[in-house]
Amino acid sequence: MINYLSKPFKWFFKLEAASGLVLLFAAIVALFVSNSDLAELYFSTLNKYLFIGINNFGLKLSVLHWINDALMAIFFFFVTLEIKREFLQGELSNIKQALLPIIAAVGGMLVPALFYVFINLGDSETLNGWAIPSATDIAFSLGVLSLLGKRVPLSLKVFLTALAIIDDLGAIVIIALFYSGDLSIKYLTLMLLAFIILLVINKFNIKKFLPYLIIGIFLWDFTHNSGIHATIAGVLLAITIPHRKKEKDFSLLIKVEHAISPYVAFGIMPLFAFANAGVSLEGLSFASLLDKVPLGIVLGLFLGKQLGVFVFSYVSIKLKVAQMPNNTSWYNFYGVGVLTGIGFTMSLFVGNLAFVENMQYMDGVKIGVLTGSLLSTLFGYFLILLTPNKPNQ
């Protein structure tokens, strides 16, 4: 009886689109709650401070910061594990296969940033959000693509996955270089020391995760206090997790990646979406979208992403620098380019970093990200759905 009742749930969580659907549900709930009688409770809970530790040893942060700094460090840890595996053994390990998504990702980050900069030129405060529309939400975009079933060839799904992974790598670099605060030499030194210890453990091929985890917790604390965003600790920790192709029977990287995958996809990411997508829509009008921050984000995500990905890809394929994915038409390829404009999780995250000193712009960020992502979702989905899938000859 239990097995019978659990079948629909097992099917749902195995569905490729599940993670994207859960994210969408979390965002809708956040919008509903933040515009209901529960709004005050919602915002006050996120701003409530929570101490985690023992006696004087611990850290006191707001609930929102625990989610954005601690839980998202686990998300970045997972993403970096994915990136590392792809470069060592996956689609990105072959330079010929990797060239197209790399070139497309560069275009997909550069052009949206230019759109945003053009709209916000002359305003040093809002200009700091230039990287917000450069990010693609891998779960959401793949979720929408999977809903189209066999209309999308496997090669295009692989292309979008690789592009989104490279996009995440670009976002990590941008966060580390451009969205760090005042640096502390003391904690940077401790952070470097912890990273070196992790590299030594890796060198000795330790196959238990516990030593990495313990040192990783210290690494997170040092990073949090160093002035570099705490999520970078997750990136550094993931780099040190061993994955050796010669050891076919066991990989600690793959074991850890598979173990935390459901918690990241169905726990951390929806919780982040719920905590960050809530925005009051009171007094919202079309004119609100014409403010510099939301307008720059909407144009960047909806127009900049599709143009950057498609034009850079088209030129590289025509110049024979890269190869077109198998069994793919230009219509479907362009549709996938549109879907990369679904920024959502990553765009909201970068927005929080960009305007940490100017929180008055965050409502505009949320409105811009939600609108740009929604337009990209609808246009990309129906473009692929309503066009023929005849491979180019």
C-alpha positions as CSV (number, residue, x, y, z in Angstrom):
1,M,0.0,0.0,0.0
2,I,2.8,2.4,1.0
3,N,4.7,1.6,-2.2
4,Y,1.6,2.2,-4.3
5,L,1.0,5.6,-2.6
6,S,4.6,6.7,-3.0
7,K,4.8,5.9,-6.8
8,P,3.5,9.3,-7.9
9,F,6.0,11.1,-5.6
10,K,8.9,8.9,-6.9
11,W,7.8,9.7,-10.5
12,F,7.7,13.4,-9.7
13,F,11.1,13.7,-8.1
14,K,12.6,11.7,-11.0
15,L,11.1,14.0,-13.5
16,E,13.7,16.4,-15.0
17,A,11.3,19.3,-14.7
18,A,10.6,18.7,-11.0
19,S,13.2,21.0,-9.7
20,G,12.1,23.8,-11.9
21,L,8.5,23.3,-11.0
22,V,9.3,23.3,-7.3
23,L,11.2,26.6,-7.8
24,L,8.2,28.1,-9.7
25,F,5.9,27.0,-6.9
26,A,8.1,28.5,-4.2
27,A,8.3,31.9,-6.1
28,I,4.5,32.0,-6.5
29,V,4.0,31.2,-2.8
30,A,6.5,34.0,-1.9
31,L,4.6,36.5,-4.1
32,F,1.3,35.5,-2.6
33,V,2.5,35.6,1.0
34,S,4.3,38.9,0.6
35,N,1.1,40.5,-0.8
36,S,-1.3,39.1,1.8
37,D,-2.0,39.6,5.5
38,L,1.0,37.4,6.2
39,A,3.4,39.9,4.6
40,E,4.5,41.4,7.9
41,L,5.2,38.0,9.4
42,Y,7.1,37.0,6.2
43,F,9.4,40.0,6.1
44,S,9.9,40.1,9.9
45,T,10.9,36.4,10.0
46,L,13.5,36.8,7.3
47,N,15.0,39.8,9.2
48,K,15.0,38.0,12.5
49,Y,18.4,37.2,13.9
50,L,19.4,33.7,14.7
51,F,22.4,32.5,16.7
52,I,23.9,29.2,15.8
53,G,26.8,27.9,17.9
54,I,27.8,27.1,21.5
55,N,28.2,29.7,24.2
56,N,30.5,32.4,22.8
57,F,31.5,30.3,19.8
58,G,29.0,30.8,17.0
59,L,27.5,33.2,14.6
60,K,24.5,35.5,14.7
61,L,22.9,36.3,11.3
62,S,19.5,37.2,10.1
63,V,17.4,34.2,8.7
64,L,17.8,35.7,5.2
65,H,21.6,35.8,5.6
66,W,21.7,32.2,6.9
67,I,19.9,31.2,3.7
68,N,21.9,33.4,1.3
69,D,25.3,33.0,2.9
70,A,25.3,29.5,4.4
71,L,22.8,27.4,2.5
72,M,23.8,29.0,-0.8
73,A,27.4,28.0,0.0
74,I,26.1,24.4,-0.2
75,F,24.4,25.2,-3.5
76,F,27.7,26.7,-4.9
77,F,29.5,23.6,-3.6
78,F,27.1,21.4,-5.5
79,V,27.4,23.5,-8.7
80,T,31.2,23.5,-8.6
81,L,31.2,19.7,-8.1
82,E,29.1,19.5,-11.3
83,I,31.4,21.9,-13.2
84,K,34.5,19.9,-12.1
85,R,33.0,16.6,-13.2
86,E,32.0,18.0,-16.5
87,F,35.5,19.4,-17.2
88,L,37.2,16.2,-16.1
89,Q,35.0,13.6,-17.6
90,G,31.8,15.1,-19.1
91,E,30.7,17.1,-22.1
92,L,33.3,19.8,-21.3
93,S,36.2,17.5,-21.2
94,N,36.3,17.4,-25.1
95,I,37.4,20.8,-26.4
96,K,35.4,20.3,-29.7
97,Q,32.2,19.6,-27.7
98,A,32.9,22.3,-25.2
99,L,33.6,25.2,-27.7
100,L,30.0,25.9,-28.7
101,P,28.6,26.2,-25.1
102,I,31.7,28.1,-24.0
103,I,31.3,30.7,-26.8
104,A,27.5,30.8,-26.3
105,A,27.9,31.4,-22.5
106,V,30.4,34.2,-23.1
107,G,27.9,35.9,-25.4
108,G,25.1,35.2,-23.0
109,M,26.9,36.9,-20.2
110,L,28.5,39.8,-22.1
111,V,25.5,41.1,-24.1
112,P,22.9,41.2,-21.2
113,A,25.5,43.2,-19.2
114,L,25.9,45.7,-22.0
115,F,22.1,46.1,-22.2
116,Y,22.0,46.8,-18.5
117,V,25.0,49.2,-18.6
118,F,23.4,51.1,-21.5
119,I,20.2,51.7,-19.6
120,N,22.0,52.6,-16.3
121,L,24.9,54.6,-17.7
122,G,25.6,57.7,-15.6
123,D,24.2,56.3,-12.4
124,S,27.0,54.8,-10.3
125,E,24.7,53.3,-7.7
126,T,22.4,51.3,-10.1
127,L,25.3,50.5,-12.5
128,N,26.6,48.1,-9.8
129,G,23.9,45.7,-10.9
130,W,25.4,45.1,-14.3
131,A,25.9,41.3,-13.7
132,I,22.3,40.6,-12.6
133,P,21.0,39.7,-16.1
134,S,24.1,37.7,-17.0
135,A,23.1,34.6,-15.1
136,T,21.0,31.6,-16.2
137,D,19.0,29.5,-13.8
138,I,20.0,25.9,-14.7
139,A,17.1,24.1,-12.9
140,F,14.4,26.4,-14.2
141,S,15.6,26.5,-17.9
142,L,16.2,22.8,-18.0
143,G,12.8,22.2,-16.4
144,V,11.0,24.2,-19.1
145,L,13.0,22.4,-21.8
146,S,12.1,19.0,-20.4
147,L,8.4,19.9,-20.5
148,L,8.7,20.0,-24.3
149,G,9.7,16.3,-24.4
150,K,10.8,14.8,-27.7
151,R,10.4,18.1,-29.5
152,V,13.9,19.0,-28.2
153,P,16.7,16.7,-29.3
154,L,19.0,15.3,-26.6
155,S,22.0,17.2,-28.1
156,L,20.2,20.6,-27.4
157,K,19.5,19.5,-23.8
158,V,23.2,18.7,-23.4
159,F,24.1,22.1,-25.0
160,L,21.9,24.0,-22.6
161,T,23.2,22.0,-19.6
162,A,26.8,22.7,-20.6
163,L,26.1,26.4,-21.3
164,A,24.3,26.9,-17.9
165,I,27.2,25.2,-16.1
166,I,29.8,27.5,-17.8
167,D,27.4,30.4,-17.0
168,D,27.5,29.4,-13.3
169,L,31.3,29.3,-13.5
170,G,31.3,32.9,-14.9
171,A,28.9,34.0,-12.1
172,I,31.3,32.5,-9.5
173,V,34.2,34.4,-11.0
174,I,32.2,37.7,-11.1
175,I,31.1,37.3,-7.5
176,A,34.6,36.7,-6.3
177,L,36.1,39.6,-8.3
178,F,33.4,42.3,-8.2
179,Y,31.2,41.6,-5.2
180,S,33.5,41.3,-2.3
181,G,33.7,43.7,0.6
182,D,36.6,45.1,2.6
183,L,39.2,42.4,2.8
184,S,40.7,41.1,6.1
185,I,44.3,39.9,5.7
186,K,44.0,37.8,8.9
187,Y,41.0,35.9,7.7
188,L,42.3,35.7,4.1
189,T,45.4,34.0,5.5
190,L,43.4,31.5,7.5
191,M,41.2,30.9,4.5
192,L,44.2,30.1,2.4
193,L,45.6,27.9,5.1
194,A,42.4,25.9,5.3
195,F,42.3,25.5,1.5
196,I,46.0,24.3,1.4
197,I,45.1,21.7,4.1
198,L,42.2,20.5,1.9
199,L,44.6,20.2,-1.1
200,V,46.9,18.1,1.0
201,I,44.1,15.8,2.0
202,N,43.2,15.5,-1.6
203,K,46.8,14.7,-2.5
204,F,46.7,11.8,-0.1
205,N,43.5,10.6,-1.8
206,I,41.4,10.6,1.4
207,K,38.1,8.9,0.4
208,K,36.1,9.9,3.4
209,F,34.1,13.1,3.2
210,L,34.1,13.9,6.9
211,P,37.7,15.5,7.0
212,Y,36.7,17.7,4.0
213,L,33.5,18.7,5.7
214,I,35.1,19.6,9.1
215,I,37.8,21.8,7.4
216,G,35.2,23.1,5.0
217,I,33.1,24.5,7.9
218,F,36.2,26.4,9.2
219,L,36.9,27.5,5.6
220,W,33.3,28.9,5.4
221,D,33.7,30.9,8.6
222,F,37.1,32.3,7.5
223,T,35.7,33.3,4.1
224,H,32.6,34.9,5.7
225,N,34.9,37.1,7.8
226,S,37.5,37.7,5.1
227,G,35.4,40.1,3.0
228,I,34.9,37.6,0.2
229,H,31.4,36.4,-0.1
230,A,30.9,33.2,2.0
231,T,29.5,31.1,-0.9
232,I,33.0,31.1,-2.4
233,A,34.0,28.7,0.4
234,G,31.7,26.2,-1.2
235,V,33.5,26.6,-4.5
236,L,36.9,26.2,-2.9
237,L,35.8,23.1,-1.0
238,A,34.4,21.5,-4.1
239,I,37.7,22.0,-6.0
240,T,39.5,19.8,-3.5
241,I,37.0,16.9,-3.6
242,P,38.8,14.0,-5.5
243,H,37.6,12.6,-8.8
244,R,40.1,10.4,-10.5
245,K,39.1,8.9,-13.8
246,K,41.4,5.9,-13.2
247,E,39.4,4.9,-10.2
248,K,36.3,3.7,-12.1
249,D,34.6,2.0,-9.2
250,F,34.6,4.9,-6.7
251,S,34.6,8.7,-6.9
252,L,34.1,10.7,-3.8
253,L,33.0,13.7,-6.0
254,I,30.2,11.7,-7.7
255,K,29.2,10.1,-4.4
256,V,28.8,13.5,-2.6
257,E,27.2,15.1,-5.7
258,H,24.5,12.4,-5.8
259,A,24.0,12.5,-2.1
260,I,23.3,16.2,-1.8
261,S,21.6,16.7,-5.2
262,P,18.0,16.2,-3.9
263,Y,18.5,18.4,-0.9
264,V,19.9,21.2,-3.1
265,A,17.2,20.8,-5.8
266,F,14.2,20.4,-3.5
267,G,15.3,22.1,-0.3
268,I,17.9,24.8,-0.6
269,M,16.9,26.3,-4.0
270,P,13.1,26.5,-3.3
271,L,13.9,27.9,0.2
272,F,16.1,30.6,-1.5
273,A,13.4,31.3,-4.0
274,F,10.8,31.6,-1.3
275,A,13.0,33.9,0.8
276,N,14.1,36.2,-2.1
277,A,11.2,36.3,-4.6
278,G,8.8,38.0,-2.1
279,V,8.0,41.6,-3.2
280,S,5.1,43.9,-2.5
281,L,3.2,44.6,-5.7
282,E,1.2,47.4,-4.1
283,G,1.3,50.4,-6.4
284,L,3.0,48.4,-9.2
285,S,2.3,49.7,-12.7
286,F,3.8,49.5,-16.1
287,A,5.7,52.6,-15.4
288,S,7.5,50.8,-12.5
289,L,9.1,48.5,-15.1
290,L,10.6,51.6,-16.8
291,D,12.7,52.4,-13.8
292,K,16.4,51.9,-14.7
293,V,17.1,48.8,-12.6
294,P,14.1,46.7,-13.6
295,L,14.2,47.9,-17.2
296,G,17.9,47.0,-17.5
297,I,17.3,43.6,-16.1
298,V,14.3,42.8,-18.2
299,L,16.0,43.9,-21.4
300,G,19.2,42.1,-20.4
301,L,17.5,38.8,-19.6
302,F,14.8,38.8,-22.4
303,L,16.7,40.4,-25.3
304,G,20.4,40.4,-24.3
305,K,20.5,36.7,-23.4
306,Q,18.9,35.4,-26.5
307,L,20.9,37.7,-28.8
308,G,24.2,37.0,-27.1
309,V,23.8,33.2,-27.1
310,F,22.4,33.0,-30.6
311,V,24.6,35.5,-32.4
312,F,27.9,34.2,-30.8
313,S,26.8,30.6,-31.5
314,Y,25.7,31.4,-35.1
315,V,29.0,33.2,-36.0
316,S,31.1,30.4,-34.4
317,I,29.2,27.7,-36.3
318,K,29.4,29.6,-39.6
319,L,33.1,30.2,-39.2
320,K,33.4,26.4,-38.4
321,V,35.0,27.2,-35.0
322,A,32.3,25.1,-33.4
323,Q,29.7,22.5,-34.5
324,M,25.9,22.7,-34.5
325,P,24.3,20.2,-32.1
326,N,23.1,17.0,-33.9
327,N,19.5,16.8,-35.2
328,T,18.9,20.5,-34.4
329,S,17.1,23.2,-36.4
330,W,18.0,26.9,-36.1
331,Y,14.4,27.5,-34.8
332,N,14.9,25.2,-31.8
333,F,18.4,26.4,-31.3
334,Y,17.1,30.0,-31.1
335,G,14.3,28.9,-28.7
336,V,16.9,27.4,-26.4
337,G,18.8,30.7,-26.6
338,V,15.6,32.5,-25.4
339,L,15.3,30.1,-22.4
340,T,18.7,31.1,-21.2
341,G,17.1,34.4,-20.3
342,I,15.5,32.6,-17.3
343,G,17.8,34.1,-14.6
344,F,15.7,33.7,-11.5
345,T,17.8,32.0,-8.7
346,M,21.3,33.2,-9.8
347,S,20.0,36.7,-10.9
348,L,18.3,37.2,-7.6
349,F,21.4,36.1,-5.8
350,V,23.7,38.5,-7.7
351,G,21.1,41.3,-7.1
352,N,21.4,40.8,-3.4
353,L,25.2,41.2,-3.6
354,A,25.1,44.1,-6.0
355,F,22.7,46.2,-3.8
356,V,23.7,45.0,-0.4
357,E,24.5,48.7,0.5
358,N,21.4,50.0,-1.4
359,M,18.5,47.8,-0.5
360,Q,16.0,50.3,-1.9
361,Y,16.7,48.9,-5.3
362,M,15.9,45.3,-4.4
363,D,12.2,45.5,-5.2
364,G,13.2,46.7,-8.7
365,V,15.6,43.8,-9.0
366,K,12.9,41.2,-8.0
367,I,10.4,42.7,-10.4
368,G,12.9,42.8,-13.2
369,V,14.2,39.3,-12.7
370,L,10.7,37.8,-12.4
371,T,9.4,39.7,-15.5
372,G,12.4,39.0,-17.6
373,S,12.4,35.3,-16.6
374,L,8.7,35.0,-17.2
375,L,8.9,36.6,-20.7
376,S,11.9,34.3,-21.6
377,T,10.0,31.2,-20.3
378,L,6.8,31.9,-22.3
379,F,8.4,33.1,-25.5
380,G,11.0,30.3,-25.5
381,Y,8.5,27.6,-24.7
382,F,6.0,28.5,-27.3
383,L,8.7,29.3,-29.9
384,I,10.0,25.7,-29.7
385,L,6.5,24.2,-29.3
386,L,5.1,25.9,-32.5
387,T,8.0,25.6,-34.8
388,P,9.1,22.5,-36.9
389,N,12.1,20.5,-35.7
390,K,13.8,19.8,-39.0
391,P,17.6,19.6,-38.7
392,N,19.6,22.0,-40.8
393,Q,21.2,20.4,-43.8
